Amino acid sequence: MLLEIERLDEECDNLEQRKARMDFYRQNGFKTANAFLEYDDLSFEILYRGDHFDEEAYRDIFQKLQDEHYFDFHIEYRRFSDH
């Protein structure tokens, strides 16, 4: 299981809400995938629950959605290790 949440390391007017959301997910077994989903001016941290985050499968899902024109945006991936 995975989800994307608003990042904690960017300027915002709802940082406390974002921190509370992150705490909630961590308390319920989610871990950071050390990756972000980015498109337009939006950026989300990817969290997962389970043994591991399968980045290749995640990319494949979005590629299929883009190929079917469900979404009209480009997704950029960035790893924590890139910075």
Contacts in CASP RR format, 6 or more apart in sequence:
PFRMAT RR
TARGET T0000
AUTHOR 0000-0000-0000
METHOD contacts of the structure
MODEL  1
MLLEIERLDEECDNLEQRKARMDFYRQNGFKTANAFLEYDDLSFEILYRG
DHFDEEAYRDIFQKLQDEHYFDFHIEYRRFSDH
1 48 0 8 1.000
1 49 0 8 1.000
1 50 0 8 1.000
2 33 0 8 1.000
2 46 0 8 1.000
2 47 0 8 1.000
2 48 0 8 1.000
2 49 0 8 1.000
2 53 0 8 1.000
2 58 0 8 1.000
3 25 0 8 1.000
3 30 0 8 1.000
3 46 0 8 1.000
3 47 0 8 1.000
4 37 0 8 1.000
4 44 0 8 1.000
4 45 0 8 1.000
4 46 0 8 1.000
4 47 0 8 1.000
5 18 0 8 1.000
5 21 0 8 1.000
5 22 0 8 1.000
5 25 0 8 1.000
5 44 0 8 1.000
5 45 0 8 1.000
5 47 0 8 1.000
6 12 0 8 1.000
6 14 0 8 1.000
6 18 0 8 1.000
6 21 0 8 1.000
6 44 0 8 1.000
6 45 0 8 1.000
7 18 0 8 1.000
7 36 0 8 1.000
7 43 0 8 1.000
7 44 0 8 1.000
7 45 0 8 1.000
8 15 0 8 1.000
8 18 0 8 1.000
8 19 0 8 1.000
8 22 0 8 1.000
8 45 0 8 1.000
10 43 0 8 1.000
12 18 0 8 1.000
25 47 0 8 1.000
28 49 0 8 1.000
29 49 0 8 1.000
30 47 0 8 1.000
30 48 0 8 1.000
30 49 0 8 1.000
31 47 0 8 1.000
31 48 0 8 1.000
31 49 0 8 1.000
31 50 0 8 1.000
31 53 0 8 1.000
32 45 0 8 1.000
32 46 0 8 1.000
32 47 0 8 1.000
33 45 0 8 1.000
33 46 0 8 1.000
33 47 0 8 1.000
33 48 0 8 1.000
33 53 0 8 1.000
33 55 0 8 1.000
34 79 0 8 1.000
34 80 0 8 1.000
34 81 0 8 1.000
35 45 0 8 1.000
35 46 0 8 1.000
35 53 0 8 1.000
35 55 0 8 1.000
35 77 0 8 1.000
35 78 0 8 1.000
35 79 0 8 1.000
35 80 0 8 1.000
36 43 0 8 1.000
36 44 0 8 1.000
36 45 0 8 1.000
36 46 0 8 1.000
36 77 0 8 1.000
36 78 0 8 1.000
37 43 0 8 1.000
37 44 0 8 1.000
37 46 0 8 1.000
37 75 0 8 1.000
37 77 0 8 1.000
38 44 0 8 1.000
38 75 0 8 1.000
38 76 0 8 1.000
38 77 0 8 1.000
38 78 0 8 1.000
39 73 0 8 1.000
39 74 0 8 1.000
39 75 0 8 1.000
39 76 0 8 1.000
40 73 0 8 1.000
46 53 0 8 1.000
46 58 0 8 1.000
55 77 0 8 1.000
59 77 0 8 1.000
62 71 0 8 1.000
62 75 0 8 1.000
65 71 0 8 1.000
66 75 0 8 1.000
END
